[in-house]
Amino acid sequence: MPLLRIETNVTADEDQCQTLITEASQTVARELGKPEQYVMVALEPNARMLFAGGPAPLAYLELRSIGLAENQTAPLSAALCDLMERTLGIRKDRVFINFASVPPAMWGWNGGTF
């Protein structure tokens, strides 16, 4: 149900990638109050990206979830920016996050929709 996509220009080894996606899944589940069994995390490291005219470490995140409320986005932003800084060394001011609330009928799973 929640999907977090992470794109970054940081080159990360397998251990860093696994740590990041594991902690990201736990963070999203905790912050949204949803079971982790429904959380999906996709990571694209080493992407060709530029922000503010420079290639310093950066990340773009998209979080889509059914029923995502505006009052949840600020705490999610803080938690996800902390995670990116702690795991990949990306400064918080080099992280953009796009939040989207998806209607249940527009989210397919297991041959149906929510």
C-alpha positions in Angstrom: 0.0 0.0 0.0 2.7 2.6 0.8 5.3 2.9 -1.8 8.6 4.7 -1.2 10.8 5.3 -4.3 14.3 6.6 -3.6 16.5 7.9 -6.4 20.0 9.2 -5.5 23.3 10.0 -7.2 25.2 8.4 -4.3 27.0 5.2 -5.2 26.1 2.8 -2.3 27.5 -0.7 -1.7 25.1 -3.7 -1.1 25.2 -3.3 2.7 24.4 0.4 2.6 21.5 -0.3 0.1 20.1 -3.1 2.3 20.3 -1.0 5.4 18.6 2.0 3.7 15.7 0.0 2.3 15.2 -1.9 5.5 15.2 1.2 7.7 13.1 3.1 5.1 10.4 0.3 5.2 10.3 0.4 9.0 10.2 4.2 9.1 7.3 4.5 6.7 5.3 1.8 8.5 5.9 3.4 11.9 5.1 7.0 10.7 2.0 6.0 8.8 0.8 3.5 11.5 0.5 0.8 8.8 1.7 -2.8 8.8 5.1 -3.2 7.3 3.9 -6.2 5.3 2.2 -3.7 2.9 5.2 -1.3 2.6 7.3 -1.4 -0.6 10.6 0.4 -1.0 12.4 0.8 -4.3 15.9 2.2 -4.5 17.9 3.5 -7.5 21.4 4.4 -6.4 24.0 5.9 -8.7 21.4 7.8 -10.7 22.6 10.7 -13.0 21.2 13.6 -11.1 21.8 17.3 -10.6 20.3 19.7 -8.1 20.9 23.5 -7.7 23.4 23.3 -10.5 25.7 20.8 -8.8 26.3 17.1 -8.5 26.8 17.0 -4.7 25.0 14.0 -3.0 21.3 14.4 -3.4 18.1 12.4 -3.4 14.6 12.5 -4.7 11.9 10.5 -2.9 8.3 9.8 -3.7 6.0 8.4 -1.1 2.5 7.3 -2.3 0.0 5.8 0.1 -3.7 5.3 0.5 -5.1 7.9 3.0 -1.9 10.0 3.4 -2.9 13.1 5.3 -1.3 16.5 5.2 -0.5 16.4 8.9 1.6 13.2 8.3 3.9 14.8 5.7 6.1 17.0 8.0 7.0 14.2 10.4 7.6 11.9 7.4 9.8 14.5 5.8 11.8 14.8 9.0 12.2 11.1 9.5 13.1 10.4 5.8 15.6 13.3 5.6 17.2 12.0 8.8 17.4 8.5 7.3 19.1 9.8 4.1 21.6 11.8 6.0 22.4 9.0 8.4 22.7 6.2 5.9 24.1 7.9 2.8 25.4 11.2 4.1 23.0 13.3 2.0 22.4 16.7 3.6 18.7 17.4 4.4 18.7 20.4 2.1 19.6 18.2 -0.8 16.6 15.9 -0.4 13.2 16.5 -2.2 10.2 14.4 -1.2 7.0 14.2 -3.2 4.0 13.0 -1.2 0.8 11.6 -2.8 -2.4 10.3 -1.3 -3.9 7.6 -3.6 -7.6 6.7 -3.6 -8.1 3.0 -2.6 -9.7 2.2 -6.0 -6.6 3.5 -7.8 -4.2 1.1 -5.9 -4.2 -2.5 -7.2 -3.0 -5.5 -5.3 -3.5 -9.2 -5.4 -5.8 -9.1 -8.5 -8.0 -6.4 -7.1 -7.9 -3.0 -5.5 -8.1 -1.7 -2.0 
